[in-house]
Amino acid sequence: MKHITIIIAIITVFSCKAQSIIVPIGSGGSIEHNPNYYKKDVNNEFNKFEGTWKYQNATTEITIILKKEEHYLSPSNYYKDLLVGEYQYIENGIEKVNTLSDINNPAISGYQHKISGGVFKHQLPSFCIDNSNIAEIKIWLHIDHPTDEFAEGRIILRYVNDNGIEKIESCIYDKSTLSDNNKLDIPDGSYTFVKQ
């Protein structure tokens, strides 16, 4: 009986040490760069962005697929929840980019997706159209070109439920810094996506 009590005590000590310190995303709480910290989407803000979304006008079609990835070990050595995705861009009937098939590829995770991140924003850059109030959470993500490692941008998402029609108002802009020749294919601008 004594051995069983000792084994239970040892298991209890190790399980206490293995517990995560949860820091809510957007809380401004400090985080140490060790695996005991977990930057978590505690209010499930990412969930409403999950799914397939489409923007379309006379010459342009953009489709994005987003999903929440939980408990991802970041390069900074702590766990975090991410919103990740892939995209397709068609201009004048010509497909310029299509990474949609990578969304469920088990070999791709976290920041390897062409859309990834999950920083909460309350204000958008001045060049973005912002129909929100300051209290609304917007999600800021990276968007990467699939074949040009120097071409990257940002996409900021705002969820809107318009009389039962789910939409994402977005601002997409290029942030490529290494060369003027390296740009995202998607032009800078504001796009409204509708859930499919």
Backbone torsions as a table, in degrees:
resi	resn	phi	psi	omega
1	MET	NA	-38.0	-179.9
2	LYS	-61.3	-39.2	179.8
3	HIS	-65.6	-38.6	178.6
4	ILE	-64.4	-41.3	178.6
5	THR	-62.5	-42.0	179.2
6	ILE	-65.1	-43.6	179.3
7	ILE	-62.0	-43.7	178.2
8	ILE	-62.7	-40.4	178.9
9	ALA	-63.8	-42.1	-179.8
10	ILE	-65.4	-44.7	178.4
11	ILE	-60.8	-41.1	179.3
12	THR	-62.4	-43.9	-180.0
13	VAL	-62.2	-46.7	-179.0
14	PHE	-67.3	-36.4	179.6
15	SER	-69.8	-32.2	176.4
16	CYS	-66.8	-40.2	-179.7
17	LYS	-68.8	-26.6	-176.4
18	ALA	-85.1	-4.3	-178.0
19	GLN	-69.1	145.1	179.6
20	SER	-83.7	148.9	170.3
21	ILE	-97.0	110.4	-174.6
22	ILE	-88.1	125.5	175.4
23	VAL	-116.1	114.2	-179.2
24	PRO	-62.7	136.2	175.4
25	ILE	-60.0	134.6	178.5
26	GLY	85.5	-1.5	-177.0
27	SER	-79.2	-20.1	-175.5
28	GLY	79.6	3.4	179.3
29	GLY	-65.8	147.8	-178.1
30	SER	-74.9	149.7	-178.5
31	ILE	-135.7	133.3	176.1
32	GLU	-93.9	150.7	-177.5
33	HIS	-87.9	72.5	172.3
34	ASN	-147.7	156.6	-172.1
35	PRO	-65.6	-5.1	176.5
36	ASN	-78.2	-13.4	-178.9
37	TYR	-96.1	141.0	-178.1
38	TYR	-136.0	108.3	177.5
39	LYS	-83.8	101.4	-165.6
40	LYS	-111.4	143.8	173.2
41	ASP	-81.4	73.7	-171.5
42	VAL	-65.8	-28.9	-180.0
43	ASN	-98.0	10.5	177.7
44	ASN	55.3	40.3	176.8
45	GLU	-63.0	-33.6	-178.2
46	PHE	-68.0	-28.4	-172.4
47	ASN	-57.1	-38.9	-177.1
48	LYS	-69.8	-15.2	178.7
49	PHE	-90.6	-10.5	-177.9
50	GLU	-68.0	143.4	176.5
51	GLY	127.6	-170.4	179.4
52	THR	-103.9	131.2	-175.6
53	TRP	-128.9	145.0	-177.2
54	LYS	-136.8	136.5	171.0
55	TYR	-114.4	138.2	178.2
56	GLN	-151.4	135.2	168.5
57	ASN	-134.7	-164.4	-173.8
58	ALA	-61.9	-32.0	-174.4
59	THR	-120.8	-11.6	-171.2
60	THR	-128.9	140.2	173.9
61	GLU	-137.5	125.8	177.3
62	ILE	-126.2	128.1	174.6
63	THR	-119.4	133.8	174.5
64	ILE	-128.0	143.8	172.5
65	ILE	-119.8	127.6	-178.0
66	LEU	-122.8	146.5	173.4
67	LYS	-148.0	155.6	178.2
68	LYS	-88.0	132.7	175.3
69	GLU	-116.0	117.7	-174.6
70	GLU	-97.9	148.3	171.6
71	HIS	58.0	45.8	178.4
72	TYR	-84.7	130.5	177.4
73	LEU	-81.1	108.3	-175.0
74	SER	-74.6	162.9	175.8
75	PRO	-60.3	-20.0	179.0
76	SER	-85.1	7.2	174.2
77	ASN	69.4	40.5	166.6
78	TYR	-144.3	160.2	-178.1
79	TYR	-86.0	150.2	178.2
80	LYS	-156.3	157.6	170.9
81	ASP	-91.0	141.5	-179.5
82	LEU	-128.4	155.2	165.6
83	LEU	-105.2	121.0	-176.6
84	VAL	-124.9	160.0	179.7
85	GLY	-170.7	-179.3	178.1
86	GLU	-136.8	166.2	-175.7
87	TYR	-147.8	160.9	174.0
88	GLN	-129.3	135.9	178.8
89	TYR	-129.1	123.1	179.3
90	ILE	-121.8	130.2	179.1
91	GLU	-128.3	125.5	-178.4
92	ASN	51.2	40.9	177.6
93	GLY	79.1	-0.6	-179.1
94	ILE	-106.2	123.6	178.3
95	GLU	-74.9	117.9	-179.2
96	LYS	-92.7	-37.1	-177.4
97	VAL	-144.9	139.5	171.6
98	ASN	-153.0	105.1	177.4
99	THR	-116.3	12.5	-173.8
100	LEU	-55.6	-34.3	-177.7
101	SER	-66.6	-15.5	-179.4
102	ASP	-82.0	-7.7	-174.1
103	ILE	-60.9	-35.9	-178.7
104	ASN	-110.2	18.1	177.5
105	ASN	-73.7	116.4	-177.0
106	PRO	-65.2	-16.5	179.2
107	ALA	-82.7	-7.8	-178.1
108	ILE	-114.6	127.6	177.9
109	SER	-147.3	162.7	174.3
110	GLY	53.5	-128.9	-175.4
111	TYR	-73.1	-2.5	174.7
112	GLN	-74.7	-20.1	175.8
113	HIS	-68.3	153.9	-177.5
114	LYS	-73.6	-19.4	169.6
115	ILE	-123.2	128.1	-178.0
116	SER	-161.5	154.0	175.9
117	GLY	141.5	-149.0	-179.7
118	GLY	152.3	38.4	177.1
119	VAL	-84.8	132.5	176.3
120	PHE	-80.1	131.5	176.3
121	LYS	-122.1	148.8	174.8
122	HIS	-113.8	-22.7	177.1
123	GLN	-124.6	143.2	178.0
124	LEU	-98.6	158.9	173.7
125	PRO	-58.1	154.8	-174.5
126	SER	-62.6	-24.2	-179.2
127	PHE	-83.6	-3.1	177.4
128	CYS	-95.2	144.0	172.8
129	ILE	-74.7	127.2	-176.6
130	ASP	-127.1	105.7	178.0
131	ASN	-96.6	10.9	-174.4
132	SER	-98.3	168.4	169.7
133	ASN	-96.2	164.1	-172.1
134	ILE	-62.7	-27.2	-177.6
135	ALA	-76.4	-20.2	-178.4
136	GLU	-69.5	141.6	177.2
137	ILE	-87.8	128.3	171.2
138	LYS	-113.6	150.2	-177.1
139	ILE	-107.9	126.8	-178.5
140	TRP	-102.8	126.1	-176.0
141	LEU	-132.3	159.5	170.3
142	HIS	-87.1	145.9	170.5
143	ILE	-130.9	125.6	-174.1
144	ASP	-115.2	146.0	173.4
145	HIS	-71.7	138.9	-175.1
146	PRO	-72.0	-23.0	-176.2
147	THR	-121.9	-7.9	-178.9
148	ASP	-120.0	103.4	-175.0
149	GLU	-64.6	-15.3	-179.2
150	PHE	-94.8	-5.3	179.7
151	ALA	-100.9	117.6	-179.1
152	GLU	-148.8	162.9	179.3
153	GLY	-152.2	-168.7	177.8
154	ARG	-129.4	149.6	173.8
155	ILE	-134.5	126.4	178.9
156	ILE	-111.6	129.1	-173.6
157	LEU	-115.5	137.6	173.2
158	ARG	-126.6	124.2	179.6
159	TYR	-82.5	136.2	178.6
160	VAL	-136.5	132.7	170.8
161	ASN	-107.0	106.6	-174.5
162	ASP	-102.5	89.1	-178.4
163	ASN	52.8	46.9	177.6
164	GLY	89.4	-8.1	176.4
165	ILE	-97.7	116.7	-178.8
166	GLU	-80.3	130.9	-178.7
167	LYS	-135.8	158.8	169.7
168	ILE	-123.8	119.8	169.4
169	GLU	-87.2	130.7	-175.6
170	SER	-134.7	157.1	171.6
171	CYS	-125.4	120.8	178.9
172	ILE	-115.0	131.0	178.6
173	TYR	-147.8	148.3	-177.9
174	ASP	-76.1	138.7	175.7
175	LYS	-129.0	22.6	179.1
176	SER	-66.5	129.1	-173.3
177	THR	-118.9	-16.1	-172.3
178	LEU	-84.4	-20.6	-178.4
179	SER	-162.2	147.2	175.8
180	ASP	-70.7	-19.2	-179.4
181	ASN	-80.9	-16.4	-177.3
182	ASN	-100.6	108.5	-179.0
183	LYS	-138.6	156.5	169.2
184	LEU	-64.9	149.7	176.0
185	ASP	-70.8	-34.0	-178.2
186	ILE	-73.2	125.2	178.6
187	PRO	-66.4	148.2	174.0
188	ASP	-56.0	140.3	177.1
189	GLY	162.0	179.4	177.6
190	SER	-103.2	133.3	-177.1
191	TYR	-133.8	138.9	175.1
192	THR	-109.5	117.1	-179.8
193	PHE	-96.8	144.9	176.5
194	VAL	-113.7	137.2	-179.3
195	LYS	-68.4	135.4	-178.2
196	GLN	-95.5	NA	NA
